[in-house]
Structure formats: structure tokens, C-alpha cells
Amino acid sequence: MAAAPFNPFAMAQSQYDRAAELLGLDAATREFLRDPMREIVFSIPLRLDDGSVRVHKGFRVQHNDARGPGKGGLRFHPLSTIDVVRALAMWMTWKTAVVDIPLGGSAGAVVVDPHNLSAAELERVCRGFMRFAARDLGPDVDVPEPDLMASPQQMLWMLDEYEAIHRRRAPGALTGKPVGFGGSLGRREATGFGTVICVREALKEIGLATRNALASVQGFGNVGQHAVRLFDELGVKVIAVAALDARGRSPLTFRKESGVKADELAAATDGFGGIDRQEAERLGYEVLPGDSWLAQDVDVLVPAALENQITAENVGAVQPRVRVVAEGANGPTRPEAEQALAARGVLVIPDLLAGAGGVTCSYFEQVQSNMNYFWERDEVLGKLDVKMTAAYIAVSDTARKRKLSMRDAAYVIAVSRVAGACKARGWL
């Protein structure tokens, strides 16, 4: 019998169910937090440059806003589904709670491949999304941020459309905007830096000096590039990066024994994180199959691309040397694979924590936009370091005291905070 297709929302619910059981939540609270509060689904007509019209599905899911306005990514990806967006919204509720920022969890998507659109068509689909979604978004309601294949320029087009619809300035309505248009210095680096900050703290705990550590990273988009850059600053040598081939769009692994240099490889990278194979080979990189990043003889693995990447079928490729898996992406490790890693003593830093740097800095951007006063990059990243370090220590302490995995500990902290907010408001 063929295995059932992967459903990220089912996985997100199963993770939540375990936390609810550990916390002993009452039946009403369990049911309320298990599903989104509201979902918006719409069709976006896109007029192409040749005059024809193509219709694309759009989603916005608002999981919970008991602790503050919704916050969450907006991705432009051809494989987006409502269940993917539901999972992302739920995970964002827990992310904002685990780092203790006053926001809820939302997510959105447009089912489209930006590679197949001209710049003018991409602008039209961005504005089209906002025309349908604007009534359910806003600085005090739900604030989108960029996710897969979404850029600061796309955020600015959508902000401009939002402001035109509401006939007022609202720079805090979206985050991830260009610097100079309400964007925050440090935002581009934030998710990757947040992941690496967690790895830094984990290496301290296991007694491995950063200068002696090797890493392999899946993904060379916004998260992966900046993770590689900060690893280099900390002395961790990244020897492999997995990304799509910029020309053929097939997954490849780019390996360099002497260490990957982010700026060097970025010069061979397109705007969507795809790497030009021929240019990488010219720069001295060995090109391997796309899943080879997982089989590298390193101390740290960082899945920073898509969900469902480390599974029961491929977890056996993880080398005995690996000590830490840091989830820079949302939901990259299947539960059965995580169990196999735990049995080998591998520390898995869950996406709720390792991937929370982006939303933390997005919160900083909201604060700056709303008060129209902007901080310098070092101040932003310094505040990020404080937040991420405190969250890591809280999760690690809870895991140790309650004899839980890091994921279960993160969920226990996050779900208890959200459930407490729902009860305090009198919802339950």
C-alpha cells in the first residue's frame, strides 16, 4: 500500500496534540487551538503581458490572535495548498509565543511560480492579492511578511496597494519592506542569524567550540545565505550548500572542502536562491546530487528550505558525526525521522525556535514603522540576539527539567502562553 501523501497541517496538529496532552489542556481549549480561527480563500485574475488572463488561487489563514495581531509569511509558490498555509499559520502562533513577542499567527500564499512571470506580471499578481486580502489585513489585525519567493519589492507593491485602498499611510501593515520605505535594517539577515544564534548556544551546551565545527546547509535563499555568512563570522566552517540549479531548476548540492563563502557563492545566485552550476564549478565547487547535503560528515545540519525534507526514508544518510539539526525552515523534519535522530543523541532545535528570528525582527520592524523612528543595524541585531538567546535558554531549561525534547519543550511554553491568553480574555 502506498504511503499517504505528506500533509504539513496534520503534522502541525499532531505536534500540538502532544503539547496539549503534556499540559493537560481542557477539551474546549484543545479543540479551539487545534484549528485556525478564520480562513480566507480567493481567486486572483492575472492579466498577462500578452493580454490573456490566468486565474491563481490565494490564501490567508489566521490561526490565533489572542496575544496580538496576526503575523506571518506570504509565499509565492506553485505547490502551495490550504493545508500548507494552515500549518504555517499554526506554527507562527507558537513561534511568536515561544520568543514572547505580542503577536499571533497567520500565513498566506499565492499559487504561482514567479520564475514564469515578468516583473510587470509579478507586480499585478501582488496588487491583485492585496485587493482581495486588504479588508482582512492591517497593523492592528494581521501583518504579512515575505516567505518563499517573496521579496522586499513585492512587499512594497502590496503596501502601496493597501494604502491606496484604505486612503492612508500604514507602513506597519506589512513587514520585510525595502529599507527607506519602512523596512528595518537587519531584517534580511534575521531568520538566518536567529538560526545560527540557536546553534551557537547549542554548541556551548554540548561543549563543541565553534572553530572546530563543520556545517551543511540546505537552501541558499534569504535564510541560507545569511546563515552561512554568520557561521563564517563565528568560525563554523560550512562545507556544503544545497539549492536549485538556477538554469535547470533541479536540486543540487554545492560542496567546497575549504569552506563555502556566502558572498562568493551569492554572485552565482539568482533572485530566488538558485545557483548557476557552471559558475559555481568555475569557483571551485564540487557539484553533487541535491540530497547530498544531508550525508555530509559535519557536526551541524541546517535544513533552511522547505518542509518535509528529513524523513524516515533518508534519515539513515545522516552521518554519525552530526550533533545538531537546526530547523531554519518550517516543518523540515518528519516526526519519525526526529525520533531516529533522538535515539542517536542528535539535538534537534525545532523550527518554532530556530526559525523565529525572522518574525522577531519583523516585530521590530512593526515597532519602528509605527513610531516612525528606525534603529541602526547593530541595534536591531543586538536586540535579536538577546531575544533569541533568552528563548533558547528557556526552552533548553524546560527540556532539561521536564525531560522533554527541545520541540516538546518549545510547544509546552508556546501553547501554555497562547492558551493562557485565550482564557484571560474570557474566550474559553
URTAHU-V267530 format. One record per helix or strand. SS is the DSSP state (H for helix, E for strand). FROM is the first residue (numbers start at 0). LEN is the number of residues. If there is no record, write none. Layout:
SS_FROM_LEN, SS_FROM_LEN
This chain:
H_7_16, H_26_8, E_37_10, E_52_12, E_69_7, H_81_17, E_104_6, H_113_3, H_118_18, E_137_1, E_141_5, H_151_15, H_170_3, E_173_1, E_178_1, E_182_1, H_186_20, H_209_3, E_213_5, H_221_13, E_236_9, E_250_5, H_261_5, E_268_1, E_274_1, H_276_6, E_285_4, H_289_6, E_299_4, E_309_1, H_314_3, E_323_3, E_332_1, H_334_9, E_346_3, H_350_4, H_356_15, H_376_26, H_405_19
